[in-house]
Amino acid sequence: MTELIWEGKYKDDKKVTPIRIALPFQTIETVNESAQQRQKTLDFFAADPATVYSKEWRNRLIWGDKKYVLPSLLPEFAGKINLIYIDPPFNVGADFSFTATIADNPDSDEDDSAQFVKEPNIIEKKAYRDTWGKGLDSYMQWFYETALLLKELLTNEGSIYVHLDWHVVHYVKTVMDEVFGYENFFNEIIWQRSTTVGSSKAIANRYPTLHDTLLVYYKSQKGTFNKQYTPPTEEYKARFNQKDKNGWYYWNTLATYSDETYKRLEKEDRLRWTQGAKYPQYKTYLHELKGNVLASVWTDINMLNPMAQERVEYATQKPQALLERIINVSSNEGELVLDCFCGSGTTAVASEKMNRRWIVCDLGRYAIHTTRKRLLGTENVKPFIVQNLGKYERQQWMLSEFENPENRIQQEKAYKHFIIELYHAKSLNGYTWIHGAKAGRLVHVGSVDAPVAVEDIKSTIREFWKLVGKDKTIQTNGIDFLGWDFAFDINETAKQFASENKVDVSFKKIPREVLEKKAVEQGDIKFYELASLTIKSKIDGKKHSISLENFIIPPDDVPQEVQGKITHWSQWVDYWAIDWNYRDDTFHNEWQSYRTKQDPKIELSVSHLYSVAGKYTVLVKVIDILGNDTTKVLHIDIK
């Protein structure tokens, strides 16, 4: 077989294959789950945490890099996916930017709404560099490794659609032939996405580019194919100009037929022979017409225009009708669909509407947020879960990045020194809770596999006061706490304790970019302060009312001119949700309010009526216009 070779395909005369570390998924949110089902889930978890979601299916929205997500799906889903659709980056100029919208000020008559383009973060830039960093060579290796994993996930009768344009489709075809087999190439679909040829300058020296290509492969030579039809044209329907007691009809030639068909049509008085004819004619009724058989050139689905109702201002968004057609053709109800570049979530929404199970994932935080909102706007959406690889990905990173994996204490020390250096601070040795100093402030580095807890803050502050006056390097009452995650009540409980002990504290997130060597090497690491959320809580009998009172976020990613448009704190809020009975398991999204293109307003108050008295923990999650989330915990007593 002919083989395409690129730089990086072979190392030491062996093909370079993908990472195959299977990490456990962390479920960080459940959506639309009933109280009864939630209790069943808790019971399953108590019995065997590994089988929580194997008892009853949950659709999955996964935030993470597919190079880790796909191998982590293999233990559970190898050979079980019926249909895969991927729309990978195929344009060397493509990026992960999106259009963020600032809503109007609710207290003003002026139009304070605005839009701006959010540039990709470091993780997304790194993914782009991995894909295109060495030009076509790195793209080919990146796609080759992806295709190998996707093939393992497909059932033997499964299909995969790869959506591309002219930039790389011919190269990708050779990779797919190598991975899936030339004999398993099923179809090339041409999607004419537009009829607009573009500006006169754009087409001055070339043909207008109006189409994308979808390469369709089976895992074996047998795959699901449900024949589809397109509506007949008005010109074709005009042929039906004769009428009998059964309806409008016209005489069509019966070129091939079985004896059984001939006898049936003859019995129904639908046959005739004309003089000198080689074949009989039969009556074709308009009401029986299925339409034209769907062929490999699709011209009846247009790309989304700026005014389309389903448009969510996501650059790579595809029409829902396109995904519905693909799902209809190559899967059946109840079967499982996967999209590991889900973007705006069209595959999940179409699968949900058509009663398919689905797993979708994306590297972009905003893509996950957009997908969740679209799903919530889908009528009768079934319960689904939001997952990531969380601490397990970080644990794997620490094991591979730092020496002495057998000595956890030494490895932990090396990790904290590494974070201190990235924070441009100076390491301080000999302390348990204080790890560094920067610009007159002390620094604490949180663990890789646990959130920074209130007790961590208290212990650090106690150590600080024990050392004041004893260590000349400690000449400040300010401490920066760096953590991957923070306990939900950190901003209130810990800050109150710090204030009582006359210590100024700040909480900053260690960004996920730290896991990426290239981002570290290029100095692209920024530590952002946690957002501050103020909530008003009121209890009246068994009724609990919550109102958002204020929300302050570090505006680092928002252009200066756009910040001036924000004249009310609520303009930062894009979405918020509540778990009325948080049980320290996962966030159960029981109520939510969010902005959409059709309805940009957001509710800032809500009430909930409890049926049983008792002590409850309420968790509130707010997501800002950039897709970042902030949580706050409330402890209430319902009498």
C-alpha positions as CSV (number, residue, x, y, z in Angstrom):
1,M,0.0,0.0,0.0
2,T,1.1,3.5,-0.8
3,E,2.1,5.4,2.5
4,L,2.4,9.1,3.1
5,I,5.5,10.0,5.2
6,W,5.9,13.2,7.2
7,E,8.4,14.4,9.7
8,G,7.6,13.0,13.2
9,K,5.7,9.9,11.9
10,Y,8.6,7.6,12.8
11,K,11.0,7.5,15.7
12,D,13.8,4.9,15.9
13,D,12.1,3.2,12.9
14,K,8.8,2.8,14.7
15,K,5.6,4.8,14.2
16,V,4.9,7.3,16.9
17,T,1.6,6.4,18.5
18,P,-0.7,8.4,20.8
19,I,-0.5,8.7,24.6
20,R,-2.5,5.9,26.1
21,I,-2.8,6.8,29.7
22,A,-6.4,6.2,30.8
23,L,-7.3,8.7,33.6
24,P,-10.5,8.6,35.7
25,F,-13.1,11.2,34.8
26,Q,-14.3,13.6,37.5
27,T,-18.0,14.5,37.4
28,I,-18.2,18.2,38.3
29,E,-21.9,18.8,37.5
30,T,-25.1,17.0,36.8
31,V,-27.9,18.8,34.9
32,N,-31.6,18.1,34.9
33,E,-31.4,15.1,37.3
34,S,-34.4,14.5,39.5
35,A,-34.1,14.3,43.3
36,Q,-35.0,10.6,43.2
37,Q,-32.3,9.9,40.6
38,R,-29.8,11.9,42.6
39,Q,-30.5,9.7,45.6
40,K,-30.0,6.6,43.5
41,T,-26.7,8.0,42.3
42,L,-25.6,8.6,45.9
43,D,-26.5,5.1,46.8
44,F,-24.5,3.7,43.9
45,F,-21.6,5.8,44.8
46,A,-21.6,4.5,48.4
47,A,-21.6,1.0,47.1
48,D,-19.0,1.3,44.3
49,P,-17.8,4.7,43.0
50,A,-16.6,3.1,39.8
51,T,-20.1,2.1,38.7
52,V,-22.0,5.4,39.5
53,Y,-22.8,6.1,35.9
54,S,-22.7,2.6,34.5
55,K,-26.1,1.7,36.2
56,E,-28.0,4.2,34.1
57,W,-26.8,6.0,31.0
58,R,-25.9,9.7,31.3
59,N,-24.9,11.8,28.2
60,R,-21.5,13.4,28.8
61,L,-20.1,16.9,28.2
62,I,-16.3,16.7,28.8
63,W,-13.9,19.6,29.2
64,G,-10.4,18.5,28.3
65,D,-7.7,17.9,25.7
66,K,-8.7,15.0,23.4
67,K,-5.2,13.6,23.7
68,Y,-6.1,12.7,27.3
69,V,-9.8,12.4,26.9
70,L,-9.8,9.8,24.1
71,P,-7.5,7.3,25.8
72,S,-9.5,7.8,29.0
73,L,-12.7,6.8,27.2
74,L,-11.2,3.6,25.8
75,P,-11.6,1.4,28.9
76,E,-15.3,2.0,28.9
77,F,-16.2,2.7,25.3
78,A,-13.7,0.8,23.1
79,G,-15.8,-0.8,20.3
80,K,-19.0,0.9,21.5
81,I,-19.4,4.2,19.6
82,N,-21.8,3.9,16.7
83,L,-21.1,7.2,15.0
84,I,-18.3,9.8,15.2
85,Y,-18.4,13.2,13.7
86,I,-15.4,15.5,13.9
87,D,-14.9,19.0,12.7
88,P,-11.1,19.4,13.5
89,P,-9.2,22.6,12.8
90,F,-8.4,22.4,9.1
91,N,-7.4,26.0,8.3
92,V,-3.9,27.1,9.0
93,G,-5.3,30.5,10.0
94,A,-8.0,29.0,12.3
95,D,-7.9,29.9,16.0
96,F,-9.9,29.4,19.2
97,S,-11.3,33.0,19.5
98,F,-14.9,33.6,20.1
99,T,-17.2,36.6,20.3
100,A,-18.2,37.6,23.8
101,T,-21.3,39.6,24.4
102,I,-21.8,42.2,27.2
103,A,-25.5,42.6,28.0
104,D,-27.3,45.9,28.6
105,N,-27.2,47.7,31.9
106,P,-30.6,46.8,33.5
107,D,-30.8,50.1,35.4
108,S,-30.1,52.3,32.3
109,D,-32.2,53.5,29.4
110,E,-29.1,53.8,27.3
111,D,-27.8,50.9,25.1
112,D,-24.8,49.7,27.0
113,S,-24.5,46.3,25.2
114,A,-21.3,45.5,23.3
115,Q,-19.4,42.6,21.7
116,F,-15.7,41.9,21.6
117,V,-13.5,39.1,20.3
118,K,-12.0,37.0,23.1
119,E,-8.5,35.8,22.0
120,P,-7.5,32.2,22.7
121,N,-6.0,31.4,26.0
122,I,-2.6,29.8,26.4
123,I,-3.9,26.2,26.5
124,E,-5.8,26.8,23.2
125,K,-2.8,28.5,21.7
126,K,-0.7,25.6,22.7
127,A,-3.2,23.2,21.1
128,Y,-2.9,25.3,18.0
129,R,0.9,25.2,18.1
130,D,0.8,21.4,18.5
131,T,-1.5,21.1,15.5
132,W,0.2,23.6,13.1
133,G,3.5,24.4,14.9
134,K,5.7,22.6,12.3
135,G,3.3,23.2,9.5
136,L,1.6,20.3,7.7
137,D,4.0,17.8,9.3
138,S,2.8,18.4,12.8
139,Y,-0.9,18.5,11.6
140,M,-0.5,15.1,10.0
141,Q,1.0,13.5,13.1
142,W,-1.7,15.2,15.3
143,F,-4.5,13.9,13.1
144,Y,-2.9,10.5,12.7
145,E,-2.8,9.9,16.4
146,T,-6.4,11.1,16.8
147,A,-7.6,8.8,14.0
148,L,-6.0,5.7,15.7
149,L,-7.8,6.3,18.9
150,L,-11.1,7.1,17.2
151,K,-11.0,3.8,15.3
152,E,-10.6,1.9,18.5
153,L,-13.7,3.6,19.9
154,L,-16.0,2.7,16.9
155,T,-18.2,-0.4,16.8
156,N,-17.4,-2.8,13.9
157,E,-20.5,-1.4,12.1
158,G,-19.6,2.2,13.1
159,S,-19.1,5.2,10.8
160,I,-16.9,8.3,11.1
161,Y,-17.4,11.6,9.3
162,V,-14.4,13.9,9.0
163,H,-15.4,17.5,8.1
164,L,-12.7,19.4,6.2
165,D,-12.1,22.0,3.5
166,W,-9.6,22.3,0.7
167,H,-6.6,23.1,2.9
168,V,-5.9,19.5,4.1
169,V,-8.6,17.2,2.9
170,H,-6.4,15.4,0.4
171,Y,-3.7,14.8,3.0
172,V,-6.2,13.6,5.6
173,K,-7.7,11.2,3.0
174,T,-4.4,9.4,2.9
175,V,-4.2,9.2,6.7
176,M,-7.7,7.8,6.9
177,D,-6.9,5.3,4.2
178,E,-3.9,4.1,6.2
179,V,-5.8,3.9,9.6
180,F,-9.2,2.7,8.5
181,G,-8.2,1.0,5.2
182,Y,-8.8,2.2,1.6
183,E,-11.5,-0.5,1.2
184,N,-13.5,1.1,4.1
185,F,-13.8,4.5,2.4
186,F,-17.5,4.8,2.1
187,N,-18.2,8.2,0.5
188,E,-17.0,11.7,-0.1
189,I,-19.7,14.3,0.7
190,I,-19.6,17.7,-0.9
191,W,-21.5,20.2,1.2
192,Q,-22.2,23.4,-0.7
193,R,-22.4,25.7,2.3
194,S,-22.9,28.9,0.5
195,T,-24.1,30.4,-2.8
196,T,-22.4,33.7,-2.2
197,V,-19.2,34.0,-4.3
198,G,-17.6,36.7,-2.2
199,S,-16.2,40.1,-3.1
200,S,-14.8,40.8,-6.6
201,K,-11.3,41.0,-5.1
202,A,-11.7,37.6,-3.5
203,I,-12.6,35.9,-6.8
204,A,-10.5,38.0,-9.1
205,N,-8.0,35.2,-9.8
206,R,-9.6,32.0,-8.6
207,Y,-12.8,30.1,-8.5
208,P,-15.0,31.0,-5.5
209,T,-14.8,28.4,-2.7
210,L,-18.3,27.5,-1.7
211,H,-18.0,24.0,-0.3
212,D,-16.6,21.8,2.5
213,T,-15.8,18.1,2.2
214,L,-16.9,15.3,4.5
215,L,-14.9,12.0,4.3
216,V,-17.0,9.1,5.4
217,Y,-15.4,5.8,6.5
218,Y,-16.7,2.6,8.0
219,K,-14.7,0.6,10.5
220,S,-15.5,-2.5,8.6
221,Q,-17.1,-2.9,5.2
222,K,-20.5,-3.1,6.8
223,G,-22.0,0.1,8.3
224,T,-25.3,1.7,9.2
225,F,-26.9,3.5,6.2
226,N,-30.5,4.7,6.4
227,K,-31.4,6.0,3.0
228,Q,-32.6,9.6,3.1
229,Y,-34.6,11.7,0.6
230,T,-34.7,15.4,-0.3
231,P,-38.0,17.1,-1.1
232,P,-39.0,17.0,-4.9
233,T,-38.8,20.3,-6.8
234,E,-41.9,22.2,-7.7
235,E,-41.1,21.5,-11.4
236,Y,-41.1,17.8,-10.7
237,K,-44.3,17.9,-8.7
238,A,-46.0,19.7,-11.7
239,R,-45.8,16.4,-13.6
240,F,-48.5,15.0,-11.4
241,N,-51.3,16.6,-13.5
242,Q,-53.8,13.7,-13.8
243,K,-56.2,12.7,-11.1
244,D,-58.2,9.6,-10.2
245,K,-60.0,8.4,-7.1
246,N,-56.7,7.8,-5.3
247,G,-55.2,11.3,-6.0
248,W,-52.9,13.1,-8.4
249,Y,-50.6,10.9,-10.5
250,Y,-48.5,10.6,-13.6
251,W,-47.3,7.6,-15.7
252,N,-43.8,6.6,-15.0
253,T,-41.7,3.9,-16.8
254,L,-41.3,0.6,-14.9
255,A,-37.8,-0.4,-16.2
256,T,-37.0,-3.1,-13.7
257,Y,-39.5,-5.1,-11.6
258,S,-40.2,-8.4,-10.0
259,D,-43.1,-10.7,-10.9
260,E,-44.5,-9.9,-7.4
261,T,-44.4,-6.1,-8.1
262,Y,-45.9,-6.5,-11.6
263,K,-48.8,-8.6,-10.3
264,R,-49.4,-6.1,-7.4
265,L,-49.5,-3.1,-9.7
266,E,-51.7,-4.9,-12.2
267,K,-54.1,-5.9,-9.5
268,E,-54.2,-2.2,-8.3
269,D,-55.0,-1.1,-11.9
270,R,-51.8,0.9,-12.0
271,L,-50.2,-0.6,-15.1
272,R,-50.5,0.1,-18.8
273,W,-48.6,-0.8,-22.0
274,T,-48.3,1.8,-24.8
275,Q,-48.0,0.8,-28.4
276,G,-44.4,-0.3,-29.3
277,A,-43.2,0.2,-25.7
278,K,-40.3,-1.9,-24.4
279,Y,-41.4,-1.5,-20.8
280,P,-44.8,-1.0,-19.1
281,Q,-45.8,2.3,-17.4
282,Y,-47.2,2.5,-13.9
283,K,-49.1,5.2,-12.0
284,T,-46.9,7.2,-9.6
285,Y,-49.0,9.0,-7.0
286,L,-47.9,12.4,-5.6
287,H,-48.8,11.4,-2.0
288,E,-46.6,8.3,-2.2
289,L,-43.6,10.3,-3.4
290,K,-40.6,10.1,-0.9
291,G,-38.6,12.6,-2.8
292,N,-35.2,12.4,-4.5
293,V,-32.7,10.0,-3.0
294,L,-30.0,11.9,-1.1
295,A,-26.8,11.9,-3.1
296,S,-23.2,12.9,-2.3
297,V,-23.6,16.6,-3.2
298,W,-25.6,18.5,-0.6
299,T,-26.9,21.9,-1.8
300,D,-30.0,22.3,0.3
301,I,-28.4,23.2,3.7
302,N,-26.9,26.7,3.9
303,M,-24.3,27.9,6.4
304,L,-25.7,30.0,9.3
305,N,-26.4,33.6,8.4
306,P,-25.8,36.4,10.9
307,M,-29.6,36.5,11.8
308,A,-30.1,32.8,12.2
309,Q,-32.0,31.9,15.4
310,E,-29.6,29.1,16.3
311,R,-26.5,31.2,15.8
312,V,-24.4,31.6,19.0
313,E,-21.6,33.7,17.7
314,Y,-19.2,30.7,17.6
315,A,-16.9,30.9,14.6
316,T,-17.0,27.2,13.7
317,Q,-20.7,26.6,14.4
318,K,-22.3,24.3,11.9
319,P,-26.0,24.2,11.0
320,Q,-28.1,21.8,13.1
321,A,-29.7,20.5,10.0
322,L,-26.3,19.2,8.7
323,L,-25.7,17.2,11.9
324,E,-29.3,15.9,11.9
325,R,-28.8,14.5,8.4
326,I,-25.6,12.8,9.3
327,I,-27.1,11.3,12.4
328,N,-30.2,10.1,10.6
329,V,-28.2,8.4,7.9
330,S,-25.5,6.7,10.0
331,S,-27.1,5.8,13.3
332,N,-30.3,4.6,14.8
333,E,-32.3,5.7,17.9
334,G,-30.6,4.9,21.2
335,E,-27.2,4.5,19.6
336,L,-24.1,6.4,20.7
337,V,-22.6,9.5,19.0
338,L,-19.2,11.0,19.7
339,D,-17.7,14.5,18.8
340,C,-14.3,15.3,20.3
341,F,-14.2,18.9,18.8
342,C,-17.7,19.9,19.9
343,G,-17.2,23.7,19.6
344,S,-20.7,25.3,19.9
345,G,-22.3,21.9,20.8
346,T,-24.3,21.3,17.6
347,T,-23.6,17.5,17.6
348,A,-24.9,17.2,21.2
349,V,-28.0,19.2,20.5
350,A,-28.9,17.3,17.3
351,S,-28.2,14.0,19.0
352,E,-30.4,14.9,21.9
353,K,-33.2,16.0,19.6
354,M,-33.0,12.7,17.7
355,N,-32.9,10.4,20.7
356,R,-29.3,9.4,20.4
357,R,-26.9,9.0,23.3
358,W,-23.9,11.3,23.0
359,I,-20.5,12.1,24.3
360,V,-18.9,15.4,23.3
361,C,-15.8,17.1,24.5
362,D,-13.7,20.2,23.8
363,L,-10.6,21.9,25.1
364,G,-12.2,25.3,25.3
365,R,-13.9,26.3,28.5
366,Y,-16.2,28.7,26.6
367,A,-17.2,25.8,24.2
368,I,-18.3,23.8,27.2
369,H,-20.3,26.7,28.5
370,T,-21.9,27.4,25.2
371,T,-22.8,23.7,24.7
372,R,-24.4,23.5,28.2
373,K,-26.6,26.6,27.5
374,R,-27.7,25.2,24.1
375,L,-28.6,21.9,25.7
376,L,-30.6,23.6,28.5
377,G,-32.5,25.4,25.7
378,T,-33.4,22.1,24.1
379,E,-36.9,20.9,24.7
380,N,-37.2,17.9,27.1
381,V,-33.4,17.6,27.4
382,K,-32.5,14.4,29.2
383,P,-30.1,14.5,32.3
384,F,-26.5,14.9,31.4
385,I,-23.2,15.3,33.3
386,V,-20.2,17.6,32.9
387,Q,-16.8,16.0,33.4
388,N,-13.1,16.7,33.3
389,L,-9.9,14.9,34.2
390,G,-9.1,17.4,37.0
391,K,-6.7,16.3,39.7
392,Y,-5.9,13.0,37.8
393,E,-4.4,14.9,34.9
394,R,-2.4,17.0,37.3
395,Q,-1.2,13.9,39.3
396,Q,0.0,12.3,36.0
397,W,1.8,15.6,35.1
398,M,3.6,15.7,38.4
399,L,4.7,12.0,38.2
400,S,6.1,12.6,34.7
401,E,7.5,16.1,35.2
402,F,9.4,15.9,38.5
403,E,12.1,13.4,39.6
404,N,11.8,11.0,42.6
405,P,8.3,9.7,41.9
406,E,9.0,7.1,44.7
407,N,9.6,9.9,47.2
408,R,6.4,11.9,47.4
409,I,7.8,14.5,49.9
410,Q,10.7,15.4,47.6
411,Q,8.5,15.4,44.5
412,E,6.0,17.7,46.3
413,K,8.9,20.0,47.3
414,A,10.1,20.2,43.6
415,Y,6.5,20.9,42.4
416,K,6.1,23.8,44.9
417,H,9.5,25.3,44.0
418,F,8.4,25.1,40.3
419,I,5.2,27.0,41.0
420,I,7.0,29.6,43.0
421,E,9.4,30.2,40.1
422,L,6.5,30.6,37.7
423,Y,4.9,33.1,40.0
424,H,8.2,35.0,39.9
425,A,8.6,34.6,43.7
426,K,11.6,33.5,45.8
427,S,11.4,30.1,47.5
428,L,11.6,30.0,51.3
429,N,12.7,26.7,52.8
430,G,12.1,25.2,56.2
431,Y,8.5,26.1,56.6
432,T,5.4,23.8,56.5
433,W,2.8,26.2,55.0
434,I,4.8,29.2,53.7
435,H,6.7,28.4,50.5
436,G,7.9,31.7,49.1
437,A,7.9,35.5,49.0
438,K,7.2,38.1,46.4
439,A,7.1,41.9,46.5
440,G,6.8,42.0,50.2
441,R,4.1,39.3,50.4
442,L,4.4,35.6,51.4
443,V,3.2,32.8,49.2
444,H,1.5,29.5,49.9
445,V,1.2,26.9,47.1
446,G,-1.7,24.5,47.2
447,S,-1.5,20.7,46.6
448,V,-1.9,19.2,43.1
449,D,-4.7,16.9,44.1
450,A,-6.8,18.8,46.7
451,P,-8.4,22.3,46.8
452,V,-7.0,25.0,49.1
453,A,-9.2,24.6,52.1
454,V,-10.1,27.0,54.9
455,E,-7.9,25.0,57.3
456,D,-4.9,25.5,54.9
457,I,-5.4,29.2,55.2
458,K,-5.7,29.1,59.0
459,S,-2.6,27.0,59.3
460,T,-0.6,29.3,57.1
461,I,-1.7,32.4,59.0
462,R,-0.8,30.7,62.3
463,E,2.6,29.8,61.0
464,F,3.1,33.3,59.8
465,W,2.4,34.8,63.3
466,K,4.7,32.3,65.0
467,L,7.5,33.5,62.7
468,V,6.9,37.2,62.9
469,G,10.0,38.8,64.5
470,K,12.0,35.6,64.4
471,D,12.7,35.5,60.6
472,K,13.9,38.7,59.0
473,T,12.5,37.6,55.6
474,I,9.0,37.9,57.0
475,Q,8.3,41.6,57.0
476,T,4.8,41.7,55.7
477,N,1.3,40.8,56.7
478,G,0.2,39.9,53.2
479,I,-0.1,36.3,51.9
480,D,-0.9,35.1,48.4
481,F,-2.5,31.7,48.2
482,L,-2.0,29.9,44.9
483,G,-4.2,26.9,44.1
484,W,-5.6,24.8,41.3
485,D,-9.0,24.8,43.2
486,F,-10.3,26.5,46.3
487,A,-12.9,25.4,48.8
488,F,-16.3,26.9,48.0
489,D,-16.5,29.1,51.2
490,I,-12.9,30.3,50.9
491,N,-13.7,34.0,50.1
492,E,-16.0,34.4,53.2
493,T,-14.8,32.1,56.0
494,A,-11.1,32.3,55.3
495,K,-11.1,36.1,54.6
496,Q,-13.0,36.7,57.8
497,F,-10.4,34.6,59.8
498,A,-7.6,36.5,58.0
499,S,-9.1,39.9,58.9
500,E,-9.5,38.9,62.5
501,N,-5.8,38.0,62.6
502,K,-4.8,41.2,60.7
503,V,-3.5,39.4,57.6
504,D,-4.2,40.6,54.1
505,V,-4.9,37.5,51.9
506,S,-5.5,37.1,48.2
507,F,-6.5,33.9,46.3
508,K,-5.1,33.2,42.9
509,K,-5.7,30.2,40.6
510,I,-2.8,28.2,39.2
511,P,-3.8,28.1,35.5
512,R,-4.1,24.9,33.6
513,E,-1.5,26.2,31.2
514,V,1.2,25.2,33.8
515,L,0.7,21.7,32.6
516,E,2.0,22.6,29.1
517,K,5.7,22.7,28.8
518,K,5.7,25.1,25.8
519,A,3.6,27.6,27.6
520,V,6.0,27.5,30.6
521,E,9.0,27.9,28.3
522,Q,7.5,30.9,26.6
523,G,6.6,32.5,29.9
524,D,2.9,32.6,29.0
525,I,1.7,31.9,32.6
526,K,-0.7,34.3,34.4
527,F,-2.2,33.8,37.8
528,Y,-5.7,35.3,38.1
529,E,-7.3,36.4,41.3
530,L,-10.6,34.7,42.2
531,A,-13.8,36.6,41.4
532,S,-15.9,37.9,44.3
533,L,-19.6,37.1,44.5
534,T,-22.0,38.7,46.9
535,I,-25.4,37.0,47.6
536,K,-28.4,38.0,49.6
537,S,-30.1,35.0,51.3
538,K,-33.6,35.2,53.0
539,I,-35.6,32.4,54.7
540,D,-39.3,32.7,55.3
541,G,-40.7,29.4,56.7
542,K,-39.7,26.7,54.2
543,K,-39.1,29.3,51.4
544,H,-35.5,30.2,50.7
545,S,-34.9,33.3,48.5
546,I,-31.6,34.1,46.8
547,S,-30.5,37.3,45.0
548,L,-27.2,38.1,43.4
549,E,-26.1,41.5,44.9
550,N,-22.6,42.0,43.3
551,F,-20.1,40.2,41.2
552,I,-16.5,41.4,40.7
553,I,-14.1,39.7,38.3
554,P,-10.5,40.5,37.3
555,P,-11.1,42.2,33.9
556,D,-7.6,41.2,32.5
557,D,-9.0,39.5,29.4
558,V,-11.5,42.3,28.5
559,P,-10.2,45.1,26.3
560,Q,-10.0,48.5,28.1
561,E,-12.5,50.2,25.8
562,V,-15.0,47.4,26.4
563,Q,-14.6,47.6,30.2
564,G,-16.0,51.1,29.9
565,K,-19.2,49.7,28.6
566,I,-19.7,47.8,31.9
567,T,-21.6,50.1,34.1
568,H,-23.5,47.5,36.2
569,W,-22.0,44.5,37.9
570,S,-24.6,42.1,36.4
571,Q,-23.3,42.7,32.9
572,W,-20.4,40.4,33.9
573,V,-22.9,37.5,34.5
574,D,-23.8,35.3,31.6
575,Y,-25.3,32.3,33.6
576,W,-25.9,31.2,37.1
577,A,-27.3,28.0,38.6
578,I,-28.1,26.6,42.0
579,D,-27.9,23.3,43.8
580,W,-30.5,23.6,46.6
581,N,-29.3,20.6,48.5
582,Y,-25.5,20.2,47.9
583,R,-24.3,17.0,49.6
584,D,-20.5,17.3,49.0
585,D,-20.8,14.9,46.0
586,T,-21.0,17.0,42.8
587,F,-22.8,20.2,41.8
588,H,-26.4,19.3,40.8
589,N,-27.8,21.9,38.6
590,E,-31.4,22.2,39.8
591,W,-32.2,25.7,38.6
592,Q,-30.5,28.1,36.2
593,S,-30.9,31.5,34.5
594,Y,-28.8,32.5,31.5
595,R,-28.6,34.9,28.6
596,T,-29.4,33.9,25.0
597,K,-29.5,35.7,21.7
598,Q,-33.2,35.7,21.8
599,D,-33.5,36.7,25.5
600,P,-30.4,38.6,26.7
601,K,-31.9,39.4,30.1
602,I,-31.1,37.4,33.2
603,E,-33.0,36.8,36.4
604,L,-31.1,38.0,39.5
605,S,-33.4,36.5,42.1
606,V,-35.1,33.2,42.7
607,S,-37.0,31.3,45.5
608,H,-37.2,27.7,46.4
609,L,-39.7,25.9,48.6
610,Y,-38.4,23.0,50.7
611,S,-40.8,20.2,51.5
612,V,-38.8,18.9,54.5
613,A,-37.3,21.0,57.4
614,G,-33.7,20.6,58.2
615,K,-30.2,21.9,57.6
616,Y,-29.2,22.4,54.0
617,T,-26.1,23.4,52.1
618,V,-26.9,25.5,49.0
619,L,-24.3,25.9,46.3
620,V,-24.5,28.8,43.8
621,K,-22.4,28.8,40.6
622,V,-22.0,31.9,38.5
623,I,-20.4,31.9,35.0
624,D,-19.1,35.1,33.6
625,I,-19.1,36.3,30.0
626,L,-15.8,34.6,29.3
627,G,-16.9,31.2,30.5
628,N,-15.1,31.2,33.9
629,D,-17.1,30.0,36.9
630,T,-17.3,31.2,40.5
631,T,-19.0,29.3,43.3
632,K,-20.4,30.3,46.7
633,V,-21.8,28.1,49.5
634,L,-24.6,28.9,51.9
635,H,-25.6,27.0,55.0
636,I,-29.2,27.4,55.9
637,D,-31.6,26.0,58.5
638,I,-35.2,25.4,57.3
639,K,-37.6,25.2,60.3
